[in-house]
Amino acid sequence: MSKSTIPPFKIGSITVPIPIVQGGMGVGISESGLSSAVANEGGIGVISSVGLGFSEPDFKTHFKDANKRALKKEIRKAREKTDGLIGVNIMVALSDYDNLMEGAVEENVDFLFLGAGLPLKFSEAFPPERLKSMSTKIIPIVSSAKAVKVIFNFWQKRFNHIPDGVVVEGPMAGGHLGFKREQIEDPAYALEKIVPDVVSTVQSYEQDFGKQLPVIAGGGIYTGKDIFNIMQLGAQGVQMGTRFVGTHECDANIKFKEAYINAGIEDVMLIQSPVGLPGRAIRNSFLEDVTAGIKKPFQCPWKCLRTCDFNEAPYCIAAALLQANQGRLQNGFAFAGSNVWRVNEIVSVKTLMHSLVEEYEKAVLEHNNVEANV
């Protein structure tokens, strides 16, 4: 990508040329195709690890091995397509979280983004010495400064070490949300309110450990001007998911992408996920049935999420998301961010990234002009 005025940022020893992290989206929405395309444009491309093993023939009998094997394959496929930066998103709530983490680190992935839970425990494969010495950078995904303190204080006490940065996700994000239902529409929990608190919190740890801890903001970031505005509040980068679904390189079925393009503002809805968290998705007949109390019978081949009570769940969320990714939305649904109704065409990742940078630069000029006239 040509040189621009949008500032790069560093995570440990790694320089990120364009401060855009493509959010990890499962099941199968962000795999090697999307992640490598984003990496080729100077951002961080992220593979979602959840449910990758569905494509393996022994998934139902050896789900942990299948998931780890599929993840390693996907990382290798991405590496074949790019020399850029590749991350993996792993949900802490997954029952094979440790196994997936081991697989990603074995493949020397650049970043691990750990969300849907607090990364406080690791398997015996990750003693403090390895956490400190490995090249892979660990970045928790949080929704508050309080969560940052819990994670960093625990790491400091247990490992004499801290993560390499944080992603702070606001309530306008897609998928599972780290907020109570009543907080999602509360202005006090808006991303613009959370980011300065998180930035302030990490600064004390930066001083104690003598290293930079970038704050990456996500949830509702849609334009280059949004990127500029949130970086003015102290974020050094942004995480974006919804916009990247509307790209040719996104790994989802075309019908999944069309659900984004056809969605109106009235189609964006909040759901209560079977895993006990609120989530944001695109309204369709499947979700209307579930909302009306109609159960979708299923057999659970394995308990993929620690928090899921599959005996009581009205449907299998993993199966529903897999069906949606494969274009069978009558049997599932699409998670999406609050701005999904603004997606109206499918473009290349290169086009999208260039437009975001241009919008950012325009916002800088507008800001400078205002400052000059004050």
Short mmCIF file of the C-alpha atoms (twelve columns), coordinates in Angstrom:
data_MODEL
# 
_entry.id   MODEL 
# 
loop_
_atom_site.group_PDB 
_atom_site.id 
_atom_site.type_symbol 
_atom_site.label_atom_id 
_atom_site.label_alt_id 
_atom_site.label_comp_id 
_atom_site.label_asym_id 
_atom_site.label_seq_id 
_atom_site.Cartn_x 
_atom_site.Cartn_y 
_atom_site.Cartn_z 
_atom_site.pdbx_PDB_model_num 
ATOM 1   C CA . MET A 1   0.000   0.000   0.000  1 
ATOM 2   C CA . SER A 2   1.318   3.478   -0.820 1 
ATOM 3   C CA . LYS A 3   2.632   5.677   1.951  1 
ATOM 4   C CA . SER A 4   -0.046  7.619   3.801  1 
ATOM 5   C CA . THR A 5   -0.419  9.941   6.747  1 
ATOM 6   C CA . ILE A 6   -2.408  7.420   8.772  1 
ATOM 7   C CA . PRO A 7   -0.033  6.503   11.603 1 
ATOM 8   C CA . PRO A 8   1.332   2.974   12.024 1 
ATOM 9   C CA . PHE A 9   1.529   1.539   15.513 1 
ATOM 10  C CA . LYS A 10  3.643   -1.016  17.309 1 
ATOM 11  C CA . ILE A 11  2.668   -4.126  19.219 1 
ATOM 12  C CA . GLY A 12  5.830   -5.159  20.981 1 
ATOM 13  C CA . SER A 13  8.521   -5.335  18.306 1 
ATOM 14  C CA . ILE A 14  5.989   -5.613  15.464 1 
ATOM 15  C CA . THR A 15  5.055   -2.529  13.423 1 
ATOM 16  C CA . VAL A 16  1.536   -2.485  11.965 1 
ATOM 17  C CA . PRO A 17  1.656   -0.231  8.860  1 
ATOM 18  C CA . ILE A 18  -2.073  0.512   8.695  1 
ATOM 19  C CA . PRO A 19  -3.769  0.643   12.139 1 
ATOM 20  C CA . ILE A 20  -6.724  -1.544  11.143 1 
ATOM 21  C CA . VAL A 21  -7.369  -4.964  12.655 1 
ATOM 22  C CA . GLN A 22  -9.925  -7.058  10.801 1 
ATOM 23  C CA . GLY A 23  -12.153 -8.584  13.452 1 
ATOM 24  C CA . GLY A 24  -12.260 -12.348 13.788 1 
ATOM 25  C CA . MET A 25  -15.677 -13.606 12.625 1 
ATOM 26  C CA . GLY A 26  -16.918 -17.155 12.975 1 
ATOM 27  C CA . VAL A 27  -18.078 -19.639 12.044 1 
ATOM 28  C CA . GLY A 28  -15.918 -19.544 8.912  1 
ATOM 29  C CA . ILE A 29  -16.492 -15.891 7.972  1 
ATOM 30  C CA . SER A 30  -12.862 -14.811 8.384  1 
ATOM 31  C CA . GLU A 31  -10.487 -17.539 7.330  1 
ATOM 32  C CA . SER A 32  -7.337  -17.455 5.198  1 
ATOM 33  C CA . GLY A 33  -8.946  -15.648 2.258  1 
ATOM 34  C CA . LEU A 34  -10.060 -12.525 4.101  1 
ATOM 35  C CA . SER A 35  -7.229  -12.417 6.626  1 
ATOM 36  C CA . SER A 36  -4.482  -12.664 4.013  1 
ATOM 37  C CA . ALA A 37  -6.090  -9.956  1.865  1 
ATOM 38  C CA . VAL A 38  -6.192  -7.547  4.822  1 
ATOM 39  C CA . ALA A 39  -2.600  -8.422  5.741  1 
ATOM 40  C CA . ASN A 40  -1.503  -7.700  2.169  1 
ATOM 41  C CA . GLU A 41  -2.883  -4.166  2.531  1 
ATOM 42  C CA . GLY A 42  -0.910  -3.427  5.683  1 
ATOM 43  C CA . GLY A 43  -3.507  -4.245  8.335  1 
ATOM 44  C CA . ILE A 44  -3.777  -7.241  10.649 1 
ATOM 45  C CA . GLY A 45  -5.786  -10.073 9.134  1 
ATOM 46  C CA . VAL A 46  -7.493  -12.294 11.682 1 
ATOM 47  C CA . ILE A 47  -8.643  -15.911 11.360 1 
ATOM 48  C CA . SER A 48  -11.538 -16.919 13.602 1 
ATOM 49  C CA . SER A 49  -10.715 -20.276 15.194 1 
ATOM 50  C CA . VAL A 50  -14.244 -21.245 16.206 1 
ATOM 51  C CA . GLY A 51  -15.757 -24.232 14.415 1 
ATOM 52  C CA . LEU A 52  -13.032 -24.705 11.818 1 
ATOM 53  C CA . GLY A 53  -12.952 -28.426 12.510 1 
ATOM 54  C CA . PHE A 54  -16.440 -28.920 11.034 1 
ATOM 55  C CA . SER A 55  -14.705 -29.441 7.689  1 
ATOM 56  C CA . GLU A 56  -12.578 -32.318 9.001  1 
ATOM 57  C CA . PRO A 57  -13.857 -35.897 8.433  1 
ATOM 58  C CA . ASP A 58  -13.272 -36.962 12.053 1 
ATOM 59  C CA . PHE A 59  -14.863 -33.890 13.636 1 
ATOM 60  C CA . LYS A 60  -17.616 -35.731 15.494 1 
ATOM 61  C CA . THR A 61  -15.275 -38.301 17.002 1 
ATOM 62  C CA . HIS A 62  -12.099 -36.260 17.568 1 
ATOM 63  C CA . PHE A 63  -13.326 -32.687 17.746 1 
ATOM 64  C CA . LYS A 64  -10.332 -31.222 19.585 1 
ATOM 65  C CA . ASP A 65  -7.798  -32.722 17.206 1 
ATOM 66  C CA . ALA A 66  -9.946  -31.756 14.219 1 
ATOM 67  C CA . ASN A 67  -10.276 -28.142 15.338 1 
ATOM 68  C CA . LYS A 68  -6.565  -27.743 16.024 1 
ATOM 69  C CA . ARG A 69  -5.622  -29.437 12.751 1 
ATOM 70  C CA . ALA A 70  -8.024  -27.253 10.758 1 
ATOM 71  C CA . LEU A 71  -6.733  -24.083 12.418 1 
ATOM 72  C CA . LYS A 72  -3.118  -24.953 11.636 1 
ATOM 73  C CA . LYS A 73  -4.090  -25.636 8.000  1 
ATOM 74  C CA . GLU A 74  -5.866  -22.282 7.764  1 
ATOM 75  C CA . ILE A 75  -2.887  -20.376 9.187  1 
ATOM 76  C CA . ARG A 76  -0.597  -22.095 6.670  1 
ATOM 77  C CA . LYS A 77  -2.958  -21.233 3.800  1 
ATOM 78  C CA . ALA A 78  -2.930  -17.595 4.899  1 
ATOM 79  C CA . ARG A 79  0.878   -17.598 5.101  1 
ATOM 80  C CA . GLU A 80  1.045   -18.883 1.527  1 
ATOM 81  C CA . LYS A 81  -0.923  -15.831 0.380  1 
ATOM 82  C CA . THR A 82  0.764   -13.063 2.356  1 
ATOM 83  C CA . ASP A 83  3.936   -11.890 4.040  1 
ATOM 84  C CA . GLY A 84  1.808   -9.551  6.169  1 
ATOM 85  C CA . LEU A 85  0.537   -9.802  9.716  1 
ATOM 86  C CA . ILE A 86  -1.815  -12.631 10.676 1 
ATOM 87  C CA . GLY A 87  -3.694  -13.049 13.950 1 
ATOM 88  C CA . VAL A 88  -6.051  -15.668 15.331 1 
ATOM 89  C CA . ASN A 89  -9.168  -14.921 17.375 1 
ATOM 90  C CA . ILE A 90  -9.864  -17.527 20.067 1 
ATOM 91  C CA . MET A 91  -12.856 -17.472 22.394 1 
ATOM 92  C CA . VAL A 92  -11.825 -18.158 25.983 1 
ATOM 93  C CA . ALA A 93  -15.264 -19.737 26.485 1 
ATOM 94  C CA . LEU A 94  -14.465 -22.548 24.034 1 
ATOM 95  C CA . SER A 95  -13.946 -25.920 25.657 1 
ATOM 96  C CA . ASP A 96  -10.819 -26.475 23.523 1 
ATOM 97  C CA . TYR A 97  -9.456  -22.957 23.988 1 
ATOM 98  C CA . ASP A 98  -6.066  -24.181 25.272 1 
ATOM 99  C CA . ASN A 99  -5.718  -26.639 22.401 1 
ATOM 100 C CA . LEU A 100 -6.428  -23.947 19.802 1 
ATOM 101 C CA . MET A 101 -4.000  -21.565 21.464 1 
ATOM 102 C CA . GLU A 102 -1.275  -24.193 21.283 1 
ATOM 103 C CA . GLY A 103 -1.991  -24.780 17.601 1 
ATOM 104 C CA . ALA A 104 -1.800  -21.074 16.760 1 
ATOM 105 C CA . VAL A 105 1.466   -20.573 18.645 1 
ATOM 106 C CA . GLU A 106 2.966   -23.695 17.046 1 
ATOM 107 C CA . GLU A 107 2.349   -22.010 13.682 1 
ATOM 108 C CA . ASN A 108 4.066   -18.817 14.904 1 
ATOM 109 C CA . VAL A 109 1.015   -16.672 14.291 1 
ATOM 110 C CA . ASP A 110 1.771   -12.988 14.921 1 
ATOM 111 C CA . PHE A 111 -1.106  -12.256 17.303 1 
ATOM 112 C CA . LEU A 112 -3.622  -14.022 19.501 1 
ATOM 113 C CA . PHE A 113 -6.810  -12.061 20.171 1 
ATOM 114 C CA . LEU A 114 -8.521  -13.646 23.187 1 
ATOM 115 C CA . GLY A 115 -12.158 -12.730 23.813 1 
ATOM 116 C CA . ALA A 116 -15.486 -14.051 25.121 1 
ATOM 117 C CA . GLY A 117 -14.017 -14.442 28.584 1 
ATOM 118 C CA . LEU A 118 -11.006 -13.315 30.567 1 
ATOM 119 C CA . PRO A 119 -7.688  -15.048 29.739 1 
ATOM 120 C CA . LEU A 120 -6.569  -15.797 33.282 1 
ATOM 121 C CA . LYS A 121 -5.576  -19.441 33.016 1 
ATOM 122 C CA . PHE A 122 -3.410  -21.304 30.541 1 
ATOM 123 C CA . SER A 123 -2.528  -24.935 30.042 1 
ATOM 124 C CA . GLU A 124 0.755   -26.375 31.296 1 
ATOM 125 C CA . ALA A 125 2.068   -25.811 27.772 1 
ATOM 126 C CA . PHE A 126 2.279   -22.090 28.567 1 
ATOM 127 C CA . PRO A 127 4.386   -21.550 31.696 1 
ATOM 128 C CA . PRO A 128 5.403   -17.937 32.479 1 
ATOM 129 C CA . GLU A 129 8.778   -18.421 30.770 1 
ATOM 130 C CA . ARG A 130 7.119   -19.350 27.481 1 
ATOM 131 C CA . LEU A 131 4.565   -16.530 27.688 1 
ATOM 132 C CA . LYS A 132 7.419   -14.061 28.088 1 
ATOM 133 C CA . SER A 133 9.676   -15.448 25.373 1 
ATOM 134 C CA . MET A 134 7.350   -16.470 22.546 1 
ATOM 135 C CA . SER A 135 7.114   -14.218 19.489 1 
ATOM 136 C CA . THR A 136 3.315   -14.431 19.313 1 
ATOM 137 C CA . LYS A 137 1.730   -11.374 20.951 1 
ATOM 138 C CA . ILE A 138 -1.305  -11.855 23.208 1 
ATOM 139 C CA . ILE A 139 -4.065  -9.249  23.090 1 
ATOM 140 C CA . PRO A 140 -7.191  -9.694  25.256 1 
ATOM 141 C CA . ILE A 141 -10.536 -8.359  24.040 1 
ATOM 142 C CA . VAL A 142 -12.319 -6.435  26.800 1 
ATOM 143 C CA . SER A 143 -15.364 -4.208  27.239 1 
ATOM 144 C CA . SER A 144 -14.212 -2.079  30.177 1 
ATOM 145 C CA . ALA A 145 -11.259 -0.657  32.078 1 
ATOM 146 C CA . LYS A 146 -12.295 -2.890  34.979 1 
ATOM 147 C CA . ALA A 147 -11.673 -5.991  32.867 1 
ATOM 148 C CA . VAL A 148 -8.241  -4.649  31.910 1 
ATOM 149 C CA . LYS A 149 -7.326  -4.313  35.597 1 
ATOM 150 C CA . VAL A 150 -8.529  -7.827  36.408 1 
ATOM 151 C CA . ILE A 151 -6.482  -9.381  33.597 1 
ATOM 152 C CA . PHE A 152 -3.351  -7.290  34.002 1 
ATOM 153 C CA . ASN A 153 -3.257  -7.547  37.800 1 
ATOM 154 C CA . PHE A 154 -3.639  -11.316 37.610 1 
ATOM 155 C CA . TRP A 155 -0.910  -11.654 34.976 1 
ATOM 156 C CA . GLN A 156 1.381   -9.352  36.940 1 
ATOM 157 C CA . LYS A 157 0.965   -11.401 40.108 1 
ATOM 158 C CA . ARG A 158 0.979   -14.845 38.487 1 
ATOM 159 C CA . PHE A 159 3.441   -14.427 35.620 1 
ATOM 160 C CA . ASN A 160 5.336   -11.187 36.370 1 
ATOM 161 C CA . HIS A 161 4.294   -10.364 32.829 1 
ATOM 162 C CA . ILE A 162 1.377   -8.618  31.090 1 
ATOM 163 C CA . PRO A 163 -0.346  -8.876  27.702 1 
ATOM 164 C CA . ASP A 164 0.945   -6.906  24.714 1 
ATOM 165 C CA . GLY A 165 -2.067  -4.624  24.254 1 
ATOM 166 C CA . VAL A 166 -5.853  -4.704  24.406 1 
ATOM 167 C CA . VAL A 167 -8.839  -4.536  22.100 1 
ATOM 168 C CA . VAL A 168 -11.729 -2.668  23.685 1 
ATOM 169 C CA . GLU A 169 -15.078 -3.526  22.096 1 
ATOM 170 C CA . GLY A 170 -18.033 -1.214  22.529 1 
ATOM 171 C CA . PRO A 171 -21.725 -2.196  22.549 1 
ATOM 172 C CA . MET A 172 -22.268 -1.436  18.836 1 
ATOM 173 C CA . ALA A 173 -20.251 -4.488  17.783 1 
ATOM 174 C CA . GLY A 174 -21.663 -7.564  16.101 1 
ATOM 175 C CA . GLY A 175 -21.851 -11.031 17.573 1 
ATOM 176 C CA . HIS A 176 -21.655 -11.713 21.287 1 
ATOM 177 C CA . LEU A 177 -21.410 -8.586  23.424 1 
ATOM 178 C CA . GLY A 178 -19.672 -8.173  26.762 1 
ATOM 179 C CA . PHE A 179 -22.451 -6.028  28.187 1 
ATOM 180 C CA . LYS A 180 -25.705 -6.494  30.025 1 
ATOM 181 C CA . ARG A 181 -28.759 -5.974  27.864 1 
ATOM 182 C CA . GLU A 182 -29.642 -2.664  29.525 1 
ATOM 183 C CA . GLN A 183 -26.115 -1.300  29.011 1 
ATOM 184 C CA . ILE A 184 -26.091 -1.714  25.247 1 
ATOM 185 C CA . GLU A 185 -28.219 1.368   24.529 1 
ATOM 186 C CA . ASP A 186 -26.934 3.334   27.535 1 
ATOM 187 C CA . PRO A 187 -24.750 6.293   26.380 1 
ATOM 188 C CA . ALA A 188 -22.575 5.826   29.474 1 
ATOM 189 C CA . TYR A 189 -21.227 2.601   27.918 1 
ATOM 190 C CA . ALA A 190 -20.580 4.013   24.437 1 
ATOM 191 C CA . LEU A 191 -17.192 3.198   22.907 1 
ATOM 192 C CA . GLU A 192 -16.221 6.884   23.100 1 
ATOM 193 C CA . LYS A 193 -16.765 6.754   26.861 1 
ATOM 194 C CA . ILE A 194 -14.906 3.482   27.412 1 
ATOM 195 C CA . VAL A 195 -11.770 4.145   25.359 1 
ATOM 196 C CA . PRO A 196 -10.300 7.016   27.447 1 
ATOM 197 C CA . ASP A 197 -10.736 4.966   30.638 1 
ATOM 198 C CA . VAL A 198 -8.974  1.974   29.092 1 
ATOM 199 C CA . VAL A 199 -6.172  4.168   27.734 1 
ATOM 200 C CA . SER A 200 -5.682  5.717   31.161 1 
ATOM 201 C CA . THR A 201 -5.671  2.303   32.822 1 
ATOM 202 C CA . VAL A 202 -3.014  0.758   30.566 1 
ATOM 203 C CA . GLN A 203 -0.714  3.746   30.967 1 
ATOM 204 C CA . SER A 204 0.154   2.776   34.543 1 
ATOM 205 C CA . TYR A 205 1.136   -0.717  33.376 1 
ATOM 206 C CA . GLU A 206 3.217   0.786   30.571 1 
ATOM 207 C CA . GLN A 207 5.233   2.658   33.179 1 
ATOM 208 C CA . ASP A 208 5.614   -0.384  35.456 1 
ATOM 209 C CA . PHE A 209 6.750   -2.720  32.678 1 
ATOM 210 C CA . GLY A 210 8.478   -0.219  30.387 1 
ATOM 211 C CA . LYS A 211 6.635   -1.207  27.251 1 
ATOM 212 C CA . GLN A 212 3.974   0.243   24.972 1 
ATOM 213 C CA . LEU A 213 0.488   -1.221  25.297 1 
ATOM 214 C CA . PRO A 214 -1.606  -0.173  22.310 1 
ATOM 215 C CA . VAL A 215 -5.347  0.170   22.746 1 
ATOM 216 C CA . ILE A 216 -7.333  -0.996  19.720 1 
ATOM 217 C CA . ALA A 217 -10.965 0.174   19.627 1 
ATOM 218 C CA . GLY A 218 -13.812 -1.719  17.968 1 
ATOM 219 C CA . GLY A 219 -17.585 -1.819  17.728 1 
ATOM 220 C CA . GLY A 220 -19.356 0.590   15.397 1 
ATOM 221 C CA . ILE A 221 -16.241 1.844   13.580 1 
ATOM 222 C CA . TYR A 222 -17.357 2.223   9.969  1 
ATOM 223 C CA . THR A 223 -15.543 5.070   8.179  1 
ATOM 224 C CA . GLY A 224 -12.094 6.583   8.071  1 
ATOM 225 C CA . LYS A 225 -13.500 9.549   9.959  1 
ATOM 226 C CA . ASP A 226 -14.619 7.146   12.710 1 
ATOM 227 C CA . ILE A 227 -11.039 5.864   12.843 1 
ATOM 228 C CA . PHE A 228 -9.692  9.403   13.198 1 
ATOM 229 C CA . ASN A 229 -12.220 10.327  15.894 1 
ATOM 230 C CA . ILE A 230 -11.533 7.299   18.083 1 
ATOM 231 C CA . MET A 231 -7.773  7.685   17.694 1 
ATOM 232 C CA . GLN A 232 -8.141  11.267  18.915 1 
ATOM 233 C CA . LEU A 233 -9.335  9.703   22.183 1 
ATOM 234 C CA . GLY A 234 -6.134  7.718   22.601 1 
ATOM 235 C CA . ALA A 235 -6.728  4.516   20.632 1 
ATOM 236 C CA . GLN A 236 -3.770  3.584   18.455 1 
ATOM 237 C CA . GLY A 237 -5.701  1.308   16.150 1 
ATOM 238 C CA . VAL A 238 -9.196  0.062   15.345 1 
ATOM 239 C CA . GLN A 239 -10.901 -3.303  14.941 1 
ATOM 240 C CA . MET A 240 -13.474 -3.607  12.159 1 
ATOM 241 C CA . GLY A 241 -15.589 -6.631  11.290 1 
ATOM 242 C CA . THR A 242 -18.858 -5.765  9.547  1 
ATOM 243 C CA . ARG A 243 -17.294 -3.794  6.709  1 
ATOM 244 C CA . PHE A 244 -15.045 -6.685  5.748  1 
ATOM 245 C CA . VAL A 245 -17.996 -9.027  5.191  1 
ATOM 246 C CA . GLY A 246 -18.874 -6.824  2.215  1 
ATOM 247 C CA . THR A 247 -15.694 -7.804  0.360  1 
ATOM 248 C CA . HIS A 248 -14.982 -10.304 -2.382 1 
ATOM 249 C CA . GLU A 249 -12.295 -11.935 -0.258 1 
ATOM 250 C CA . CYS A 250 -14.540 -12.595 2.751  1 
ATOM 251 C CA . ASP A 251 -14.745 -16.357 3.194  1 
ATOM 252 C CA . ALA A 252 -18.533 -16.467 3.664  1 
ATOM 253 C CA . ASN A 253 -21.035 -17.705 1.085  1 
ATOM 254 C CA . ILE A 254 -22.423 -15.041 -1.275 1 
ATOM 255 C CA . LYS A 255 -25.881 -15.449 0.296  1 
ATOM 256 C CA . PHE A 256 -24.401 -14.511 3.667  1 
ATOM 257 C CA . LYS A 257 -22.914 -11.367 2.132  1 
ATOM 258 C CA . GLU A 258 -26.214 -10.575 0.442  1 
ATOM 259 C CA . ALA A 259 -27.928 -10.711 3.846  1 
ATOM 260 C CA . TYR A 260 -25.655 -7.814  4.827  1 
ATOM 261 C CA . ILE A 261 -26.315 -5.869  1.641  1 
ATOM 262 C CA . ASN A 262 -30.098 -6.352  1.884  1 
ATOM 263 C CA . ALA A 263 -30.363 -5.524  5.597  1 
ATOM 264 C CA . GLY A 264 -32.179 -2.331  6.574  1 
ATOM 265 C CA . ILE A 265 -31.734 -0.471  9.843  1 
ATOM 266 C CA . GLU A 266 -34.923 -2.132  11.107 1 
ATOM 267 C CA . ASP A 267 -33.377 -5.571  10.545 1 
ATOM 268 C CA . VAL A 268 -30.634 -5.106  13.139 1 
ATOM 269 C CA . MET A 269 -31.733 -6.886  16.308 1 
ATOM 270 C CA . LEU A 270 -30.455 -7.968  19.685 1 
ATOM 271 C CA . ILE A 271 -30.793 -11.608 20.645 1 
ATOM 272 C CA . GLN A 272 -30.152 -13.633 23.764 1 
ATOM 273 C CA . SER A 273 -27.638 -16.270 22.784 1 
ATOM 274 C CA . PRO A 274 -27.870 -19.832 24.155 1 
ATOM 275 C CA . VAL A 275 -24.452 -19.233 25.705 1 
ATOM 276 C CA . GLY A 276 -25.938 -16.614 28.038 1 
ATOM 277 C CA . LEU A 277 -24.806 -13.404 26.354 1 
ATOM 278 C CA . PRO A 278 -26.667 -10.789 24.334 1 
ATOM 279 C CA . GLY A 279 -25.688 -10.580 20.688 1 
ATOM 280 C CA . ARG A 280 -26.391 -8.464  17.610 1 
ATOM 281 C CA . ALA A 281 -27.612 -10.109 14.432 1 
ATOM 282 C CA . ILE A 282 -29.683 -9.611  11.263 1 
ATOM 283 C CA . ARG A 283 -33.372 -10.372 11.680 1 
ATOM 284 C CA . ASN A 284 -34.641 -13.364 9.700  1 
ATOM 285 C CA . SER A 285 -37.216 -16.146 9.923  1 
ATOM 286 C CA . PHE A 286 -34.926 -18.380 12.003 1 
ATOM 287 C CA . LEU A 287 -34.483 -15.713 14.691 1 
ATOM 288 C CA . GLU A 288 -38.170 -14.797 14.591 1 
ATOM 289 C CA . ASP A 289 -39.024 -18.444 15.304 1 
ATOM 290 C CA . VAL A 290 -36.553 -18.577 18.192 1 
ATOM 291 C CA . THR A 291 -37.833 -15.276 19.585 1 
ATOM 292 C CA . ALA A 292 -41.350 -16.697 19.455 1 
ATOM 293 C CA . GLY A 293 -40.215 -19.631 21.587 1 
ATOM 294 C CA . ILE A 294 -39.976 -22.228 18.841 1 
ATOM 295 C CA . LYS A 295 -37.150 -24.679 19.563 1 
ATOM 296 C CA . LYS A 296 -34.832 -25.954 16.850 1 
ATOM 297 C CA . PRO A 297 -34.041 -29.567 17.790 1 
ATOM 298 C CA . PHE A 298 -30.421 -30.649 17.537 1 
ATOM 299 C CA . GLN A 299 -27.963 -33.265 18.684 1 
ATOM 300 C CA . CYS A 300 -24.801 -32.001 20.345 1 
ATOM 301 C CA . PRO A 301 -21.730 -33.875 19.006 1 
ATOM 302 C CA . TRP A 302 -19.612 -32.154 21.653 1 
ATOM 303 C CA . LYS A 303 -19.950 -29.276 24.071 1 
ATOM 304 C CA . CYS A 304 -18.009 -26.602 22.187 1 
ATOM 305 C CA . LEU A 305 -18.762 -23.790 24.663 1 
ATOM 306 C CA . ARG A 306 -18.230 -24.184 28.384 1 
ATOM 307 C CA . THR A 307 -21.210 -21.954 29.182 1 
ATOM 308 C CA . CYS A 308 -23.726 -23.714 26.918 1 
ATOM 309 C CA . ASP A 309 -26.369 -25.940 28.505 1 
ATOM 310 C CA . PHE A 310 -27.170 -27.939 25.392 1 
ATOM 311 C CA . ASN A 311 -29.997 -29.767 27.155 1 
ATOM 312 C CA . GLU A 312 -31.857 -26.477 27.626 1 
ATOM 313 C CA . ALA A 313 -30.647 -24.436 24.644 1 
ATOM 314 C CA . PRO A 314 -33.387 -23.640 22.091 1 
ATOM 315 C CA . TYR A 315 -30.938 -24.225 19.236 1 
ATOM 316 C CA . CYS A 316 -27.271 -24.970 18.582 1 
ATOM 317 C CA . ILE A 317 -25.593 -21.633 17.907 1 
ATOM 318 C CA . ALA A 318 -22.524 -23.258 16.338 1 
ATOM 319 C CA . ALA A 319 -24.704 -25.177 13.874 1 
ATOM 320 C CA . ALA A 320 -26.816 -22.085 13.146 1 
ATOM 321 C CA . LEU A 321 -23.754 -19.974 12.363 1 
ATOM 322 C CA . LEU A 322 -22.258 -22.732 10.224 1 
ATOM 323 C CA . GLN A 323 -25.495 -23.044 8.234  1 
ATOM 324 C CA . ALA A 324 -25.528 -19.279 7.700  1 
ATOM 325 C CA . ASN A 325 -21.912 -19.235 6.539  1 
ATOM 326 C CA . GLN A 326 -22.797 -21.871 3.952  1 
ATOM 327 C CA . GLY A 327 -25.685 -19.758 2.667  1 
ATOM 328 C CA . ARG A 328 -28.555 -21.688 4.289  1 
ATOM 329 C CA . LEU A 329 -29.908 -18.809 6.343  1 
ATOM 330 C CA . GLN A 330 -33.297 -20.462 6.755  1 
ATOM 331 C CA . ASN A 331 -31.460 -22.780 9.167  1 
ATOM 332 C CA . GLY A 332 -29.343 -20.126 10.860 1 
ATOM 333 C CA . PHE A 333 -28.573 -16.422 11.081 1 
ATOM 334 C CA . ALA A 334 -25.866 -13.831 10.534 1 
ATOM 335 C CA . PHE A 335 -24.218 -11.927 13.356 1 
ATOM 336 C CA . ALA A 336 -23.511 -8.306  12.352 1 
ATOM 337 C CA . GLY A 337 -22.542 -4.945  13.787 1 
ATOM 338 C CA . SER A 338 -24.947 -2.047  14.299 1 
ATOM 339 C CA . ASN A 339 -23.896 -0.430  10.999 1 
ATOM 340 C CA . VAL A 340 -24.638 -3.444  8.796  1 
ATOM 341 C CA . TRP A 341 -27.500 -1.549  7.099  1 
ATOM 342 C CA . ARG A 342 -24.881 0.814   5.636  1 
ATOM 343 C CA . VAL A 343 -23.206 -1.979  3.656  1 
ATOM 344 C CA . ASN A 344 -24.625 -1.738  0.135  1 
ATOM 345 C CA . GLU A 345 -22.046 -3.291  -2.175 1 
ATOM 346 C CA . ILE A 346 -19.285 -5.872  -2.341 1 
ATOM 347 C CA . VAL A 347 -15.840 -4.446  -3.004 1 
ATOM 348 C CA . SER A 348 -12.287 -5.721  -2.852 1 
ATOM 349 C CA . VAL A 349 -10.331 -5.502  0.389  1 
ATOM 350 C CA . LYS A 350 -7.836  -3.267  -1.429 1 
ATOM 351 C CA . THR A 351 -10.606 -0.831  -2.394 1 
ATOM 352 C CA . LEU A 352 -12.048 -0.811  1.119  1 
ATOM 353 C CA . MET A 353 -8.691  -0.247  2.811  1 
ATOM 354 C CA . HIS A 354 -7.778  2.567   0.420  1 
ATOM 355 C CA . SER A 355 -11.114 4.290   0.964  1 
ATOM 356 C CA . LEU A 356 -10.735 4.083   4.753  1 
ATOM 357 C CA . VAL A 357 -7.269  5.637   4.574  1 
ATOM 358 C CA . GLU A 358 -8.505  8.408   2.255  1 
ATOM 359 C CA . GLU A 359 -11.419 9.156   4.597  1 
ATOM 360 C CA . TYR A 360 -9.014  9.266   7.520  1 
ATOM 361 C CA . GLU A 361 -6.751  11.721  5.722  1 
ATOM 362 C CA . LYS A 362 -9.719  13.908  4.815  1 
ATOM 363 C CA . ALA A 363 -10.764 13.941  8.476  1 
ATOM 364 C CA . VAL A 364 -7.240  15.029  9.452  1 
ATOM 365 C CA . LEU A 365 -7.404  17.957  7.010  1 
ATOM 366 C CA . GLU A 366 -10.838 19.002  8.259  1 
ATOM 367 C CA . HIS A 367 -9.616  18.843  11.862 1 
ATOM 368 C CA . ASN A 368 -6.493  20.884  11.068 1 
ATOM 369 C CA . ASN A 369 -8.550  23.524  9.253  1 
ATOM 370 C CA . VAL A 370 -10.854 23.875  12.239 1 
ATOM 371 C CA . GLU A 371 -7.882  24.147  14.588 1 
ATOM 372 C CA . ALA A 372 -6.279  26.804  12.380 1 
ATOM 373 C CA . ASN A 373 -9.441  28.907  12.430 1 
ATOM 374 C CA . VAL A 374 -9.989  28.783  16.186 1 
# 
